Amino acid sequence: MTNQQTSLPIIDVSSILDPNSHRDNQQQAATEIHQACRSWGFFYVKNHGVPLKLQEDLIKFSRNFFARSLEEKMQIDMNKGGRAWRGYFPVGNELTSGKPDGKEGIYFGTEINDVNHPKVRNNTPLHGQNQFPSGKSDDDEFRQVILTYMAAMESLGRAIMSALARSLKLDADFFDKNYFGDEPTCLFRIFNYPASFCQQQGNENLWGVGEHTDYGMLTLLLQDDIGGLQVKTSRNEWIQAPPIPNTFVCNIGDMLDRMTGGYYRSTLHRVRNLSTTRDRLSFPFFLDPNWDAEVLPIPMEGMTNIKDDAEHRWDKSSVHTFHGTYGEYLLKKVSRVFPDLAQEQAISK
């Protein structure tokens, strides 16, 4: 990263979405992704193929939902979702590093309606049916918008991961074949950061989300027009990642850090609503390994592992030394975000 670079790169991904595009154009996109992952761990994508109207509908319906009374929103309280860990939570109920976040939100995941699905039969956490808003005339449309958006994000995420595989000199289908398959762990959140939160006495120094890294493989983020996302650079400086119309912010998570031995590092980021009058909306989609996948170092010619950095990480937890499946890793992390719910569902931390 040169001293002149003060903003995240914007990468045109149209070539990796078009199977008929020239191989040189696909390789160029892969190279730009490689450079972004090495220098930042974050980048924007444009020409991504996700309809603008779908994004606008998602923002519109979400803003309408959060404008409802707390009583109405609590009709889909996460506590009613059981071990599927889906539904609404109010401001302050989600923790980062033990501190309450200044946001409310709705948790979604891959919709599983089949009661005979192995994960449902086994009562596996974070699997099952979603809790969708209901009771309003347009809630059925909201539900369809959410599901359509999630499908679009999974497709885009897989394409980006294919290019990322090429950037690491791996086969294009490396992640699909070894980690995603037919059932990647797909998680989707709709977050609302009330403008009033930081204005309240005692909250002046609190963040909408405190500094952290993401747990999984790849995050794709849609923002509204307010802004507030900050990213920490390799020079220990915080920079803004402002909204850019019709783009998504992408960042790599802890699992890619683990797989590459730190060659690609997950990057610290945090959020504060910059507006004193308008609530901020954001829509992170997480494309992560299959729940039962064991996340192993990947073969990378000419690349050597970097010394473990647990003592410098935000949670003092190593991404390189744990043993087990991605599901086991994720459960321990999420249980710290909602400790009361984890205790209620008998999920070990």
Secondary structure, DSSP 4 states (H G I P E B T S, - for coil): --TT--S--EEE-HHHH-TTS-HHHHHHHHHHHHHHHHHTSEEEEES----HHHHHHHHHHHHHHHTS-HHHHGGGBGGGGGGG--EEE-TT-SEETTEE-S-EEEEEE-B---TTSHHHHTT-TT-B------SSTTHHHHHHHHHHHHHHHHHHHHHHHHHHHHHTT--TTHHIIIIITT--EEEEEEEEE-TTGGGSTT-TT--SEEEE--SSSEEEEEE-SS--EEEE-TTS-EEE----TT-EEEEE-HHHHHHTTTSS----EEE----SSS-EEEEEEEEE--TT-B--PPP-TT--PPPP-GGGSTTS--SSS--SBHHHHHHHHHHHHSHHHHHHTT---
